[in-house]
């Protein structure tokens, strides 16, 4: 597991902690419970920080989401809940 989400419950942003710096881009896709892509992003982490914040998620409806992360070599999925 190369990343952890600070909390599996979110309102308007997600905070991710990466276990190590990757040379490739981090790709993140947020899907709703039907499998439709609701939001996505791609970024390269700076050397000095292993944390990132994904903002702008306040326009998503409340419910259950799947976060799919890929760093080029590994892929992982997490179940998240958007609440009030």
N, C-alpha and C positions, 0 to 999 in steps of 0.2 A: 504494500500500500504506500503510494508516494505522496498522498495528500489526505488531510483531515479537514472536515468542516467543523468550525467552532461550535455550531449548534445546528441540529437537524430541523429546528423550527426557525422560520425567518418571517420577516414582515416586508422589508423593502430592499435588503441587501444580504449577501452571503459573505462570510469571512472564511477564507481557505488558508490552511497552513501546509506548505509543501515540505517534505522531509529533506529534500536536497535540491540544489540548483540543477536545472536541466539545460542542455545546450539547444534543444529544440523548443519549439513553441508549445505552450500549454493550451490545449483546446478544451473548451467546456460547452456542453449543450444541456439545456434544461428542457425536459419534456413533461407534458401533462400526463394524467392517468390513462389517456387514450393513445399515447405515443406520439402526439403531435409536438413538433419543436416550438417552444414558446419563446426561447431566447438562446443566444449563443454568443461566444466570444473567443478570441484567440489573443494571447499575449506572451511575451517573453519576460521571465522574472529577472529583476536586477540581482546582481551578485550578493549585495549586502542584506537583502530582505528575503525571507522565505514565506512571507505572508502577503496575501492580496485580498482586496475587497471588490466584490462584484456588485455594483450599485445599479439603480434604475429598475429594480424588480417590483416596485410599488404598483405598477399598472397591471400586474398579473392577478387573475382571480384567486380567491382562497381555495385551497385544496392540496392534494398530494401530487408531488412531482418526483421525477427521476433525474438526478444529476449524473451526466456521463462525462468523465474526465479522461484525457489522453495526453501523454507527454511525448509521444512518438515511439516509445518502446513498450510502455505499459498502458493498460486501459482499466478503468474501474467505474463502478456505478454506486450511487447512494440514493436512498429514499429520503425525501425531504417533505416537510409540511409547511405551507404558508398559512399563517394565522393572522388574526387581528392584532 
